[in-house]
Amino acid sequence: MITPHSEGEVTGALFYDKSAGYLVALTHDKGAFAVSLYGDIIESLADVNVANAGVFNNNAEIGWNYSTEHHVFYTWQNGNGVVEKRFSTQITR
């Protein structure tokens, strides 16, 4: 799921969505994943990544972030403003 860099470093973001009962992993190259507490991948979004996270980066791809309170991914897109995405299914424990 998470690919190490050439030096063996692993980067990305990991969130614990306590009320939903799963982990959310954001990677640089493979997308976002909902992962059960047993390690099973529940769902993935290939087009959601953490590349260059920072809402107002000029001339750079802006990455996604995740809100554990609202169970939603969000990012900023020029011309569109804040864009949100969710996993397609209602994931429960």
C-alpha positions in Angstrom: 0.0 0.0 0.0 2.7 2.6 1.0 5.8 2.5 -1.2 9.2 3.4 0.4 11.4 6.0 -1.4 14.7 4.9 -2.9 16.4 5.5 0.5 13.8 3.4 2.3 11.9 6.4 3.8 8.1 6.0 4.0 6.1 9.2 3.7 2.4 10.1 3.7 -0.3 10.7 6.3 -2.1 8.4 8.6 -5.3 9.3 10.4 -7.4 7.4 13.0 -11.1 7.9 12.4 -12.3 6.8 15.8 -16.0 7.3 15.3 -15.9 5.4 11.9 -13.6 2.7 13.4 -10.9 2.7 10.7 -7.5 4.2 9.7 -7.1 6.4 6.7 -3.8 6.3 4.9 -2.9 9.0 2.3 0.1 8.1 0.1 2.1 10.1 -2.4 1.7 7.6 -5.3 -1.1 5.1 -4.7 -4.0 7.2 -3.4 -6.0 7.0 -0.2 -7.1 3.9 1.7 -9.6 3.1 4.4 -7.9 0.3 6.5 -9.6 -1.8 9.2 -8.0 -2.0 12.6 -7.1 -5.6 11.5 -5.1 -4.3 8.5 -7.6 -5.1 5.8 -8.1 -2.6 3.0 -11.8 -1.6 3.0 -11.8 0.9 0.2 -9.4 3.1 -1.8 -9.4 6.3 -3.9 -6.6 6.3 -6.4 -6.9 10.0 -7.3 -6.6 11.3 -3.7 -3.0 11.7 -2.6 -0.9 13.8 -0.2 1.5 15.3 -2.8 2.7 18.8 -1.8 0.1 19.2 0.9 -0.5 22.9 1.6 -3.6 24.7 0.7 -2.2 27.7 -1.0 0.9 26.5 -2.8 1.5 28.5 -6.0 2.6 26.7 -9.1 2.5 23.3 -7.3 0.1 20.4 -7.1 -1.8 20.7 -4.0 -2.5 17.5 -2.1 -5.5 16.2 -0.2 -6.1 16.1 3.6 -8.6 14.2 5.7 -11.1 15.4 8.3 -11.8 12.8 10.9 -14.7 14.9 12.3 -16.5 15.1 8.9 -15.1 11.8 7.3 -14.2 13.7 4.2 -11.1 14.4 2.1 -10.6 18.0 1.0 -8.2 20.0 -1.1 -8.1 23.4 -2.9 -8.4 23.7 -6.6 -7.9 27.0 -8.5 -11.2 28.0 -10.1 -13.2 25.5 -8.0 -12.3 26.4 -4.4 -12.4 23.7 -1.8 -13.2 20.3 -3.3 -14.3 17.3 -1.1 -14.4 13.6 -1.7 -15.7 10.7 0.4 -15.3 6.9 0.2 -18.2 5.6 -2.0 -19.7 3.4 0.6 -20.7 4.1 4.2 -18.0 2.3 6.1 -18.9 0.9 9.5 -17.1 -1.2 12.0 
